[in-house]
Amino acid sequence: ADKQVKAQGFINQVLKCLKSDQKEIRKSIDSMNDIISMRMKRIERQYDHLIKLSKVLDNKLTASLTQKEKNYRDLIKHTTTLSKPFGLSFLFLMISFSRNLKMKKSD
């Protein structure tokens, strides 16, 4: 009978430790969950910032390309206007010059 009482006491003690450890494990899991949530919020903010930055860069690049196209069209228009008194040969000379310039830049 003494052995049974001791064995039951030991089992009760083990169960008490397991219950206590479960509470500690649950606390640790909750703490890890809080840390993960904070990190995810930070990552989401960084992601939103990168999306905004990407849009700004895209808009600036598009505006830059549009401006270059406009400048090129204005140059051709101005060249055409200037070449009228000299005839078409001057215009063809300027166009071939501008094409050669483009080819050299792309090399």
Buried (B, 14 or more C-beta within 10 A) or exposed (E): EEEEEEEEEEEEEEEEEEEEEEEEEEEEEEEEEEEEEEEEEEEEEEEEEEEEEEEEEEEEEEEEEEEEEEEEEEEBEEBBEEBEEEEEEBBEEBBEEBEEEEEEEEE
